[in-house]
Amino acid sequence: MRPITYVRATDTATAVTAVSSDPTSDFLAGGTTEVDLLRQNVMNPRRLVDINDLPLTGIVGTPEGGVRIGALARMSDVAAAPVVRERFPLIAQALELGASPQLRNMASMGGNLLQRVRCSYFRDAESPCNKREPGTGCSAVEGFSRGHAVLGTSEHCIATHPSDVAVALVALDARVHTLGPKGERSYAIDDFFLLPGDAPHREHPMEHGELITEIEVPATPIARHSLYLKVRDRASYEFALVSVAAALSVMDGVIADVRMALGGVATKPWRARRAEDFLIGAATQRNDFAMAARVEMADARPTAMNAFKVELAQRAVVRALDMLCDGNETGAAPGSGSGSPT
Amino acid sequence: MSAPGPTVTQRGAVLAERGPGPVRVRLSVNGAEHTLDIEPRVSLLDALRERLDLTGAKKGCDQGTCGACTVWVDGRRALACLTLAISCEGREVTTVEGLAEEGELHEMQRAFIAEDAFQCGYCTPGQIMSAVALIEEGHAGDDAEIKEWMSGNICRCAAYPNIRAAIRAVRDHT
Protein backbone atom coordinates (compact mmCIF):
# COMPACT_ATOMS: atom_id res chain seq x y z
CA MET A 1 0.00 0.00 0.00
CA ARG A 2 1.40 3.35 -1.05
CA PRO A 3 1.62 6.32 1.30
CA ILE A 4 -1.50 8.47 1.55
CA THR A 5 -2.50 11.67 3.23
CA TYR A 6 -5.72 11.95 5.18
CA VAL A 7 -8.34 14.62 5.66
CA ARG A 8 -11.51 14.32 7.71
CA ALA A 9 -14.37 16.34 6.26
CA THR A 10 -17.04 17.87 8.47
CA ASP A 11 -19.46 19.17 5.85
CA THR A 12 -20.53 17.80 2.51
CA ALA A 13 -19.79 20.79 0.31
CA THR A 14 -16.25 21.06 1.62
CA ALA A 15 -15.68 17.36 1.04
CA VAL A 16 -16.88 17.63 -2.56
CA THR A 17 -14.68 20.66 -3.19
CA ALA A 18 -11.66 18.96 -1.67
CA VAL A 19 -11.94 15.89 -3.91
CA SER A 20 -13.14 17.57 -7.09
CA SER A 21 -10.27 20.07 -6.98
CA ASP A 22 -7.65 17.32 -6.86
CA PRO A 23 -7.56 14.40 -9.32
CA THR A 24 -5.43 12.42 -6.85
CA SER A 25 -8.00 12.59 -4.02
CA ASP A 26 -10.75 10.07 -3.31
CA PHE A 27 -13.55 9.87 -0.77
CA LEU A 28 -13.26 7.34 2.06
CA ALA A 29 -16.53 5.97 3.46
CA GLY A 30 -16.83 2.46 4.96
CA GLY A 31 -13.57 1.44 3.30
CA THR A 32 -14.54 -2.20 2.90
CA THR A 33 -13.67 -2.23 -0.79
CA GLU A 34 -11.39 0.76 -0.90
CA VAL A 35 -8.88 -0.14 1.82
CA ASP A 36 -8.61 -3.61 0.32
CA LEU A 37 -7.89 -2.20 -3.15
CA LEU A 38 -5.45 0.37 -1.75
CA ARG A 39 -3.52 -2.44 -0.15
CA GLN A 40 -3.49 -4.34 -3.48
CA ASN A 41 -2.32 -1.20 -5.32
CA VAL A 42 -5.39 -1.45 -7.55
CA MET A 43 -6.43 2.03 -6.44
CA ASN A 44 -3.71 4.60 -5.90
CA PRO A 45 -5.07 7.92 -4.63
CA ARG A 46 -2.59 10.31 -3.06
CA ARG A 47 -5.10 11.59 -0.53
CA LEU A 48 -8.24 10.28 1.15
CA VAL A 49 -11.04 12.57 2.27
CA ASP A 50 -12.86 10.76 5.08
CA ILE A 51 -16.59 11.49 4.80
CA ASN A 52 -17.77 9.32 7.67
CA ASP A 53 -18.65 12.32 9.85
CA LEU A 54 -20.97 13.87 7.25
CA PRO A 55 -24.67 14.02 8.17
CA LEU A 56 -25.82 11.64 5.43
CA THR A 57 -27.07 8.74 7.54
CA GLY A 58 -30.83 9.23 7.57
CA ILE A 59 -33.31 6.45 6.76
CA VAL A 60 -36.64 8.23 6.45
CA GLY A 61 -39.97 7.00 5.18
CA THR A 62 -41.78 9.47 2.97
CA PRO A 63 -45.47 10.29 3.46
CA GLU A 64 -46.13 8.85 -0.02
CA GLY A 65 -44.79 5.44 1.00
CA GLY A 66 -41.21 5.54 -0.24
CA VAL A 67 -37.96 5.83 1.69
CA ARG A 68 -34.98 8.18 1.50
CA ILE A 69 -31.70 6.54 2.43
CA GLY A 70 -28.66 8.65 3.24
CA ALA A 71 -25.53 7.66 1.34
CA LEU A 72 -23.65 7.03 4.59
CA ALA A 73 -26.37 4.91 6.19
CA ARG A 74 -24.74 1.55 6.91
CA MET A 75 -26.05 -1.62 5.28
CA SER A 76 -26.92 -3.11 8.68
CA ASP A 77 -28.92 -0.05 9.77
CA VAL A 78 -30.87 0.09 6.52
CA ALA A 79 -31.67 -3.63 6.71
CA ALA A 80 -32.88 -3.24 10.30
CA ALA A 81 -34.98 -0.12 9.72
CA PRO A 82 -38.67 -0.96 10.28
CA VAL A 83 -39.77 1.29 7.42
CA VAL A 84 -37.52 -0.62 5.01
CA ARG A 85 -38.57 -4.05 6.26
CA GLU A 86 -42.24 -3.15 6.06
CA ARG A 87 -42.33 -1.31 2.75
CA PHE A 88 -39.42 -2.95 0.90
CA PRO A 89 -38.66 -6.46 2.17
CA LEU A 90 -36.57 -7.15 -0.94
CA ILE A 91 -34.16 -4.37 0.11
CA ALA A 92 -33.78 -5.71 3.65
CA GLN A 93 -33.29 -9.27 2.38
CA ALA A 94 -30.77 -8.26 -0.27
CA LEU A 95 -28.75 -6.42 2.37
CA GLU A 96 -28.82 -9.20 4.94
CA LEU A 97 -27.88 -11.83 2.35
CA GLY A 98 -24.82 -9.79 1.40
CA ALA A 99 -21.33 -9.71 2.92
CA SER A 100 -20.99 -10.47 6.64
CA PRO A 101 -22.36 -8.76 9.76
CA GLN A 102 -19.06 -6.96 10.34
CA LEU A 103 -18.89 -5.69 6.76
CA ARG A 104 -22.54 -4.64 6.85
CA ASN A 105 -21.83 -2.55 9.96
CA MET A 106 -19.05 -0.77 8.09
CA ALA A 107 -20.18 -0.49 4.48
CA SER A 108 -22.21 2.55 3.42
CA MET A 109 -25.08 2.46 0.96
CA GLY A 110 -23.36 4.87 -1.41
CA GLY A 111 -20.20 2.79 -1.28
CA ASN A 112 -22.21 -0.34 -1.91
CA LEU A 113 -23.40 1.06 -5.25
CA LEU A 114 -19.84 2.03 -6.14
CA GLN A 115 -18.09 -1.15 -5.00
CA ARG A 116 -15.64 -2.48 -7.54
CA VAL A 117 -15.95 -5.81 -9.33
CA ARG A 118 -14.69 -9.08 -7.87
CA CYS A 119 -13.03 -10.20 -11.12
CA SER A 120 -9.71 -11.65 -10.01
CA TYR A 121 -7.92 -10.16 -13.02
CA PHE A 122 -9.09 -6.68 -12.01
CA ARG A 123 -8.02 -7.21 -8.42
CA ASP A 124 -4.61 -8.79 -8.94
CA ALA A 125 -3.18 -5.43 -10.09
CA GLU A 126 -1.06 -7.06 -12.80
CA SER A 127 -3.14 -8.99 -15.36
CA PRO A 128 -4.32 -7.17 -18.48
CA CYS A 129 -7.64 -5.56 -17.53
CA ASN A 130 -9.53 -2.89 -19.46
CA LYS A 131 -11.29 -1.75 -16.32
CA ARG A 132 -8.09 -1.14 -14.37
CA GLU A 133 -5.84 -0.16 -17.29
CA PRO A 134 -7.86 0.80 -20.37
CA GLY A 135 -6.60 -0.75 -23.56
CA THR A 136 -4.69 -3.64 -22.05
CA GLY A 137 -7.36 -6.25 -22.87
CA CYS A 138 -9.67 -8.50 -20.91
CA SER A 139 -8.05 -11.52 -19.28
CA ALA A 140 -11.38 -13.02 -18.25
CA VAL A 141 -12.77 -13.54 -21.76
CA GLU A 142 -10.31 -16.38 -22.36
CA GLY A 143 -9.55 -16.98 -18.70
CA PHE A 144 -11.29 -18.16 -15.54
CA SER A 145 -14.80 -16.85 -15.92
CA ARG A 146 -17.08 -19.06 -13.84
CA GLY A 147 -18.42 -16.11 -11.83
CA HIS A 148 -18.58 -13.67 -14.70
CA ALA A 149 -21.51 -12.10 -16.51
CA VAL A 150 -23.63 -13.49 -19.33
CA LEU A 151 -25.73 -10.36 -19.96
CA GLY A 152 -24.56 -6.85 -20.81
CA THR A 153 -21.04 -8.02 -21.62
CA SER A 154 -18.69 -6.74 -24.29
CA GLU A 155 -15.49 -8.10 -25.76
CA HIS A 156 -13.72 -5.63 -23.47
CA CYS A 157 -15.15 -6.70 -20.11
CA ILE A 158 -17.35 -9.46 -18.69
CA ALA A 159 -17.05 -8.67 -14.96
CA THR A 160 -20.24 -9.12 -12.93
CA HIS A 161 -21.60 -6.25 -10.88
CA PRO A 162 -21.25 -7.59 -7.33
CA SER A 163 -23.91 -5.67 -5.37
CA ASP A 164 -27.02 -7.37 -4.01
CA VAL A 165 -28.94 -4.32 -2.81
CA ALA A 166 -28.39 -2.51 -6.12
CA VAL A 167 -30.41 -5.29 -7.77
CA ALA A 168 -33.35 -4.59 -5.47
CA LEU A 169 -32.98 -0.84 -6.02
CA VAL A 170 -32.98 -1.26 -9.80
CA ALA A 171 -36.19 -3.28 -9.58
CA LEU A 172 -37.73 -0.40 -7.61
CA ASP A 173 -36.73 2.45 -9.95
CA ALA A 174 -34.72 4.16 -7.22
CA ARG A 175 -33.03 7.49 -7.84
CA VAL A 176 -29.45 8.36 -6.92
CA HIS A 177 -28.93 11.94 -5.70
CA THR A 178 -25.48 13.46 -5.81
CA LEU A 179 -23.59 16.64 -5.05
CA GLY A 180 -20.75 17.54 -7.38
CA PRO A 181 -18.66 20.52 -8.37
CA LYS A 182 -21.54 21.65 -10.61
CA GLY A 183 -24.16 21.27 -7.90
CA GLU A 184 -26.86 18.72 -7.17
CA ARG A 185 -27.82 16.03 -9.65
CA SER A 186 -30.17 13.10 -9.73
CA TYR A 187 -29.98 9.91 -11.77
CA ALA A 188 -32.46 7.14 -12.46
CA ILE A 189 -30.65 4.15 -10.99
CA ASP A 190 -30.83 2.19 -14.23
CA ASP A 191 -28.88 5.03 -15.88
CA PHE A 192 -26.44 5.19 -12.98
CA PHE A 193 -24.83 1.86 -13.84
CA LEU A 194 -23.08 1.84 -17.22
CA LEU A 195 -22.59 -1.18 -19.46
CA PRO A 196 -18.90 -1.83 -20.16
CA GLY A 197 -19.10 -1.35 -23.91
CA ASP A 198 -15.71 -0.17 -25.14
CA ALA A 199 -15.02 1.83 -21.94
CA PRO A 200 -15.31 -0.58 -19.01
CA HIS A 201 -13.30 1.75 -16.79
CA ARG A 202 -16.35 4.03 -16.73
CA GLU A 203 -18.81 2.40 -14.35
CA HIS A 204 -21.10 5.33 -13.53
CA PRO A 205 -21.87 8.79 -14.98
CA MET A 206 -20.52 10.83 -12.06
CA GLU A 207 -17.54 13.11 -12.52
CA HIS A 208 -14.54 13.12 -10.23
CA GLY A 209 -15.46 14.57 -6.86
CA GLU A 210 -19.19 14.02 -7.29
CA LEU A 211 -20.58 12.37 -4.16
CA ILE A 212 -23.70 10.27 -3.72
CA THR A 213 -25.74 11.95 -1.01
CA GLU A 214 -28.97 9.97 -1.00
CA ILE A 215 -30.78 7.03 -2.52
CA GLU A 216 -34.48 7.67 -2.99
CA VAL A 217 -36.83 4.73 -3.31
CA PRO A 218 -40.22 5.79 -4.62
CA ALA A 219 -43.46 4.49 -3.16
CA THR A 220 -44.04 1.06 -4.64
CA PRO A 221 -47.06 -0.63 -3.05
CA ILE A 222 -46.41 -4.04 -4.65
CA ALA A 223 -42.98 -4.11 -3.00
CA ARG A 224 -44.64 -5.09 0.27
CA HIS A 225 -45.02 -8.47 -1.44
CA SER A 226 -41.45 -8.99 -2.58
CA LEU A 227 -38.31 -11.03 -2.05
CA TYR A 228 -34.64 -11.33 -2.87
CA LEU A 229 -33.57 -14.85 -3.83
CA LYS A 230 -29.82 -15.46 -3.81
CA VAL A 231 -28.12 -18.57 -5.21
CA ARG A 232 -24.44 -19.04 -4.40
CA ASP A 233 -21.67 -21.55 -3.85
CA ARG A 234 -22.03 -21.58 -0.08
CA ALA A 235 -24.89 -20.82 2.28
CA SER A 236 -23.66 -17.47 3.54
CA TYR A 237 -21.03 -14.77 3.08
CA GLU A 238 -20.60 -15.25 -0.66
CA PHE A 239 -21.38 -13.34 -3.80
CA ALA A 240 -24.32 -14.40 -5.93
CA LEU A 241 -23.99 -16.77 -8.84
CA VAL A 242 -27.53 -15.71 -9.63
CA SER A 243 -29.99 -13.58 -7.72
CA VAL A 244 -33.52 -12.37 -8.30
CA ALA A 245 -35.22 -9.34 -6.78
CA ALA A 246 -38.94 -9.55 -7.42
CA ALA A 247 -42.23 -8.00 -6.37
CA LEU A 248 -45.56 -9.35 -7.51
CA SER A 249 -49.19 -8.33 -7.51
CA VAL A 250 -51.79 -10.93 -8.49
CA MET A 251 -55.50 -10.31 -9.07
CA ASP A 252 -57.91 -13.14 -9.88
CA GLY A 253 -55.07 -15.49 -10.79
CA VAL A 254 -53.56 -13.01 -13.24
CA ILE A 255 -50.38 -11.01 -12.73
CA ALA A 256 -51.43 -7.38 -12.41
CA ASP A 257 -47.97 -5.95 -11.82
CA VAL A 258 -44.45 -7.26 -11.39
CA ARG A 259 -41.00 -5.88 -10.77
CA MET A 260 -37.92 -7.97 -11.40
CA ALA A 261 -34.17 -7.53 -11.56
CA LEU A 262 -31.31 -10.03 -11.72
CA GLY A 263 -27.94 -10.07 -9.98
CA GLY A 264 -24.83 -12.18 -10.46
CA VAL A 265 -25.43 -12.60 -14.19
CA ALA A 266 -24.84 -9.18 -15.68
CA THR A 267 -22.31 -6.38 -15.90
CA LYS A 268 -24.79 -4.10 -14.15
CA PRO A 269 -27.74 -4.77 -11.85
CA TRP A 270 -30.08 -6.11 -14.50
CA ARG A 271 -33.65 -4.93 -14.74
CA ALA A 272 -35.61 -7.80 -16.28
CA ARG A 273 -37.95 -5.69 -18.38
CA ARG A 274 -38.58 -8.36 -21.00
CA ALA A 275 -39.68 -10.79 -18.33
CA GLU A 276 -41.85 -8.13 -16.70
CA ASP A 277 -43.54 -7.32 -20.01
CA PHE A 278 -44.20 -11.00 -20.64
CA LEU A 279 -45.59 -11.60 -17.16
CA ILE A 280 -48.06 -8.73 -16.90
CA GLY A 281 -51.45 -10.19 -17.73
CA ALA A 282 -50.10 -13.76 -17.63
CA ALA A 283 -51.47 -16.49 -15.39
CA THR A 284 -49.54 -17.49 -12.28
CA GLN A 285 -48.37 -20.76 -13.78
CA ARG A 286 -44.92 -22.26 -13.96
CA ASN A 287 -45.02 -22.48 -17.74
CA ASP A 288 -45.51 -18.76 -17.99
CA PHE A 289 -42.81 -18.10 -15.40
CA ALA A 290 -40.39 -20.30 -17.34
CA MET A 291 -41.21 -18.59 -20.62
CA ALA A 292 -40.68 -15.17 -19.07
CA ALA A 293 -37.31 -16.29 -17.76
CA ARG A 294 -36.34 -17.70 -21.15
CA VAL A 295 -37.28 -14.44 -22.88
CA GLU A 296 -35.13 -12.47 -20.44
CA MET A 297 -32.09 -14.70 -20.91
CA ALA A 298 -32.43 -15.02 -24.70
CA ASP A 299 -29.54 -12.64 -25.38
CA ALA A 300 -27.16 -14.26 -22.90
CA ARG A 301 -23.61 -14.66 -24.18
CA PRO A 302 -21.96 -17.13 -21.83
CA THR A 303 -18.41 -18.40 -21.81
CA ALA A 304 -17.72 -22.12 -21.60
CA MET A 305 -17.22 -21.75 -17.86
CA ASN A 306 -20.34 -19.79 -16.95
CA ALA A 307 -22.86 -21.28 -19.37
CA PHE A 308 -24.57 -22.89 -16.37
CA LYS A 309 -25.73 -19.44 -15.27
CA VAL A 310 -28.17 -19.16 -18.16
CA GLU A 311 -30.16 -22.16 -16.96
CA LEU A 312 -29.61 -21.33 -13.28
CA ALA A 313 -30.96 -17.82 -13.75
CA GLN A 314 -34.10 -19.13 -15.42
CA ARG A 315 -34.70 -21.59 -12.62
CA ALA A 316 -34.12 -18.86 -10.04
CA VAL A 317 -36.68 -16.61 -11.73
CA VAL A 318 -39.24 -19.41 -11.69
CA ARG A 319 -38.50 -20.20 -8.05
CA ALA A 320 -38.73 -16.55 -7.00
CA LEU A 321 -42.14 -16.22 -8.66
CA ASP A 322 -43.27 -19.53 -7.18
CA MET A 323 -42.23 -18.36 -3.74
CA LEU A 324 -44.10 -15.08 -4.10
CA CYS A 325 -47.22 -16.93 -5.25
CA ASP A 326 -46.91 -19.36 -2.36
CA GLY A 327 -46.48 -16.60 0.18
CA ASN A 328 -43.01 -17.87 1.04
CA GLU A 329 -41.08 -14.66 1.01
CA THR A 330 -37.69 -15.21 2.50
CA GLY A 331 -34.85 -14.80 0.11
CA ALA A 332 -32.47 -17.46 1.33
CA ALA A 333 -32.34 -20.31 -1.15
CA PRO A 334 -34.08 -23.39 0.22
CA GLY A 335 -31.75 -25.71 2.05
CA SER A 336 -29.16 -23.00 2.59
CA GLY A 337 -29.57 -23.07 6.35
CA SER A 338 -29.60 -19.31 6.45
CA GLY A 339 -31.46 -17.29 8.97
CA SER A 340 -34.68 -15.92 7.61
CA PRO A 341 -34.99 -12.18 7.48
CA THR A 342 -38.69 -11.78 8.03
CA MET B 1 3.72 13.66 -4.98
CA SER B 2 2.63 17.14 -3.90
CA ALA B 3 3.61 18.51 -0.54
CA PRO B 4 1.16 17.86 2.26
CA GLY B 5 -0.45 20.86 3.82
CA PRO B 6 -3.77 22.41 4.64
CA THR B 7 -6.37 22.43 1.88
CA VAL B 8 -8.25 25.68 1.50
CA THR B 9 -11.60 25.05 -0.10
CA GLN B 10 -13.89 27.39 -2.00
CA ARG B 11 -16.04 27.79 1.08
CA GLY B 12 -13.02 28.97 2.97
CA ALA B 13 -13.06 26.05 5.35
CA VAL B 14 -9.65 24.59 6.03
CA LEU B 15 -9.26 20.85 6.13
CA ALA B 16 -6.09 19.78 7.85
CA GLU B 17 -4.27 17.35 5.60
CA ARG B 18 -2.19 14.88 7.56
CA GLY B 19 0.60 12.61 6.35
CA PRO B 20 1.83 10.84 4.35
CA GLY B 21 4.56 10.51 6.97
CA PRO B 22 3.87 9.64 10.60
CA VAL B 23 1.30 11.86 12.28
CA ARG B 24 0.10 12.00 15.86
CA VAL B 25 -3.07 9.91 16.23
CA ARG B 26 -5.15 9.63 19.39
CA LEU B 27 -6.95 6.35 19.87
CA SER B 28 -9.30 5.29 22.64
CA VAL B 29 -8.94 1.55 23.09
CA ASN B 30 -10.65 -0.46 25.83
CA GLY B 31 -11.32 2.77 27.70
CA ALA B 32 -7.70 3.96 27.69
CA GLU B 33 -6.41 6.91 25.67
CA HIS B 34 -3.33 6.29 23.53
CA THR B 35 -1.25 8.69 21.47
CA LEU B 36 0.85 7.20 18.72
CA ASP B 37 2.77 8.41 15.67
CA ILE B 38 1.66 6.45 12.62
CA GLU B 39 1.23 6.99 8.90
CA PRO B 40 -2.38 7.54 7.75
CA ARG B 41 -2.21 4.30 5.74
CA VAL B 42 -1.75 2.15 8.88
CA SER B 43 -4.69 -0.15 9.53
CA LEU B 44 -6.38 -0.28 12.90
CA LEU B 45 -5.25 -3.91 13.09
CA ASP B 46 -1.58 -3.04 12.63
CA ALA B 47 -1.84 -0.13 15.07
CA LEU B 48 -3.34 -2.40 17.73
CA ARG B 49 -0.91 -5.26 17.22
CA GLU B 50 2.35 -3.56 16.30
CA ARG B 51 2.11 -0.29 18.25
CA LEU B 52 -0.16 -0.92 21.23
CA ASP B 53 0.88 -4.54 21.81
CA LEU B 54 -2.75 -5.61 21.77
CA THR B 55 -2.25 -8.83 19.85
CA GLY B 56 -5.66 -10.33 20.56
CA ALA B 57 -7.09 -9.27 17.21
CA LYS B 58 -5.39 -11.54 14.68
CA LYS B 59 -4.22 -10.96 11.12
CA GLY B 60 -5.59 -13.84 9.09
CA CYS B 61 -6.33 -12.71 5.54
CA ASP B 62 -5.79 -8.93 5.88
CA GLN B 63 -8.47 -8.48 3.21
CA GLY B 64 -11.76 -8.68 5.04
CA THR B 65 -12.67 -12.28 4.41
CA CYS B 66 -11.78 -14.24 7.57
CA GLY B 67 -13.01 -12.21 10.57
CA ALA B 68 -9.97 -12.97 12.77
CA CYS B 69 -9.43 -9.22 13.25
CA THR B 70 -12.97 -8.51 14.48
CA VAL B 71 -13.11 -5.69 17.05
CA TRP B 72 -15.84 -3.24 18.03
CA VAL B 73 -15.81 0.37 16.87
CA ASP B 74 -18.31 2.44 18.84
CA GLY B 75 -19.79 -0.82 20.09
CA ARG B 76 -20.37 -2.39 16.67
CA ARG B 77 -18.39 -5.31 15.34
CA ALA B 78 -16.07 -4.31 12.52
CA LEU B 79 -12.99 -5.59 10.70
CA ALA B 80 -9.80 -3.93 11.94
CA CYS B 81 -7.90 -4.92 8.78
CA LEU B 82 -10.16 -2.81 6.54
CA THR B 83 -10.24 0.14 8.93
CA LEU B 84 -7.63 2.88 8.92
CA ALA B 85 -6.48 3.61 12.47
CA ILE B 86 -6.59 7.35 11.86
CA SER B 87 -10.27 7.10 10.97
CA CYS B 88 -10.96 5.83 14.51
CA GLU B 89 -10.01 9.09 16.19
CA GLY B 90 -13.00 10.18 18.23
CA ARG B 91 -14.41 6.66 18.30
CA GLU B 92 -14.16 3.97 20.96
CA VAL B 93 -12.35 0.78 20.00
CA THR B 94 -12.86 -2.43 21.97
CA THR B 95 -10.69 -5.50 21.52
CA VAL B 96 -10.87 -8.93 23.10
CA GLU B 97 -8.44 -7.66 25.75
CA GLY B 98 -11.16 -5.26 26.87
CA LEU B 99 -13.78 -7.89 27.62
CA ALA B 100 -12.51 -9.13 30.99
CA GLU B 101 -13.45 -7.02 34.00
CA GLU B 102 -11.34 -6.86 37.15
CA GLY B 103 -9.39 -9.91 36.14
CA GLU B 104 -12.49 -11.96 35.52
CA LEU B 105 -13.07 -13.36 32.03
CA HIS B 106 -16.23 -12.35 30.17
CA GLU B 107 -18.85 -15.07 30.34
CA MET B 108 -18.45 -15.69 26.60
CA GLN B 109 -14.75 -16.31 27.13
CA ARG B 110 -15.59 -18.74 29.94
CA ALA B 111 -18.19 -20.44 27.74
CA PHE B 112 -15.65 -20.91 24.92
CA ILE B 113 -13.39 -22.70 27.42
CA ALA B 114 -16.21 -24.76 28.93
CA GLU B 115 -17.54 -25.81 25.51
CA ASP B 116 -14.09 -26.42 23.99
CA ALA B 117 -15.00 -23.94 21.25
CA PHE B 118 -11.57 -23.79 19.63
CA GLN B 119 -8.66 -25.92 18.54
CA CYS B 120 -5.74 -23.82 17.28
CA GLY B 121 -7.31 -20.67 18.74
CA TYR B 122 -6.24 -18.29 16.01
CA CYS B 123 -9.76 -17.21 15.06
CA THR B 124 -11.01 -17.27 18.65
CA PRO B 125 -10.64 -13.60 19.61
CA GLY B 126 -12.61 -12.62 16.51
CA GLN B 127 -15.17 -15.32 17.15
CA ILE B 128 -15.65 -14.09 20.71
CA MET B 129 -15.99 -10.45 19.71
CA SER B 130 -18.61 -11.46 17.13
CA ALA B 131 -20.35 -13.83 19.54
CA VAL B 132 -20.81 -11.20 22.26
CA ALA B 133 -22.08 -8.71 19.68
CA LEU B 134 -24.37 -11.35 18.16
CA ILE B 135 -26.27 -11.78 21.42
CA GLU B 136 -26.51 -8.05 22.00
CA GLU B 137 -27.85 -7.63 18.45
CA GLY B 138 -30.53 -10.22 19.14
CA HIS B 139 -29.41 -12.57 16.39
CA ALA B 140 -28.85 -15.72 18.44
CA GLY B 141 -32.42 -17.01 18.29
CA ASP B 142 -31.73 -20.50 16.94
CA ASP B 143 -28.82 -22.40 15.42
CA ALA B 144 -29.68 -21.35 11.87
CA GLU B 145 -29.68 -17.71 12.88
CA ILE B 146 -26.42 -18.10 14.82
CA LYS B 147 -24.79 -19.74 11.78
CA GLU B 148 -25.91 -16.96 9.46
CA TRP B 149 -24.88 -14.12 11.76
CA MET B 150 -21.53 -15.72 12.67
CA SER B 151 -20.68 -16.41 9.01
CA GLY B 152 -18.18 -13.56 8.91
CA ASN B 153 -15.86 -15.50 11.21
CA ILE B 154 -14.11 -18.41 9.56
CA CYS B 155 -12.72 -21.26 11.71
CA ARG B 156 -10.18 -23.34 9.85
CA CYS B 157 -10.38 -26.04 12.52
CA ALA B 158 -14.16 -26.16 12.04
CA ALA B 159 -14.99 -25.79 15.72
CA TYR B 160 -18.34 -24.38 14.64
CA PRO B 161 -20.61 -26.79 16.61
CA ASN B 162 -18.78 -25.96 19.83
CA ILE B 163 -18.76 -22.24 19.07
CA ARG B 164 -22.53 -22.43 18.66
CA ALA B 165 -22.77 -24.36 21.92
CA ALA B 166 -20.86 -21.60 23.73
CA ILE B 167 -23.15 -18.96 22.22
CA ARG B 168 -26.25 -20.93 23.19
CA ALA B 169 -24.94 -21.30 26.73
CA VAL B 170 -24.45 -17.55 27.14
CA ARG B 171 -27.73 -16.77 25.38
CA ASP B 172 -29.69 -19.08 27.65
CA HIS B 173 -27.92 -17.80 30.73
CA THR B 174 -28.47 -14.14 29.94
Interface residues (C-beta under 8 A of the other chain):
Chain A: M1 R2 P3 I4 T5 Y6 V7 R8 A9 T10 D11 A13 T14 T17 A18 S21 D22 T24 L28 G31 T32 V35 D36 L38 R39 R46 R47 L48 V49 D50 N52 S76 A99 S100 P101 Q102 L103 N105 M106 A235 S236 Y237 G337 S338 G339 S340
Chain B: M1 S2 P4 T7 T9 Q10 R11 A13 L15 A16 E17 R18 G19 P20 G21 V23 E39 P40 R41 S43 D62 Q63 G64 G67 T70 R76 R77 A78 L79 C81 L82 T83 L84 I86 S87 E89 S130 A133 L134 E137 H139 G141 A144 E145 K147 E148 W149 S151 G152 N153
